[in-house]
């Protein structure tokens, strides 16, 4: 038995494609029989099995498919050959297109875009104005947000955070508890480094190259260049052991990032 049907209500999208609003025929998941949903171009865009659903004014078209227990809602768009499956959510004004895949418990929201052959899965979140494209992967508990971009063959995973106007590209692997933010430009593993287990809270401290070629630091709620980092360390920890450790790390990182 089909779980939904196409109604006679339709809209024409910006590509001139006619999309039909759907209506549930049976009860499944959080959907009741008779509930109207979002828009699809054809039945193949939404799997008749599972609890997957398209609601609100969301649109799914082309050869894209929503399956499993995934939900696409709000004003989100999924198109091209994209796939959204598992327990994934795509919502807000988010777009998933090309050959992109969003799966697992991943969420793509806001004005975020996932495109190309990119994959977002696990418990990963992509939101704000962030873009994940090319062959990039974002997975685990990673978050990409703000105006950040992850592209090329880059991977962001673990508990990593990429935010601000940061760009992670090439073959870079940003992982663990790394925080890459601001105007960071990480195109390979040599463009960032993390140190963990120091300070009063044993928190993770990340050093990375930025657009202006400066090395900046993200540590807890602090973000700034090396000079500002040293200043805040001295102000916070005085001449104590913690200050000496952090200042030694700063010296090491300065040496690490300097040109031969």
Buried (B, 14 or more C-beta within 10 A) or exposed (E): EEBBEBEEEEEEBEEEBEBBBBBBBEEBEEBEEEBEBBBBBBBEBBBEEBBBBBBBBBBBBBBBBBBBBBBBBBBBBBBBBBBBBBBBBBBBBBBBBBBBBBBBBBBBBBBBBBBBBBBBBBBBBBBBBBBBBBBBBBBBBBBBBBBBBBBBBBBBBBBBBBBBBBBBBBEBBBBBBBBBBBBBBBBBEEBBBBBEEBBEEEBBBBBBBBEEEBBBBBBEEBBBBBEEBBEBBEEBBEEEEBBEBBBEBBEEBEEEBEEE
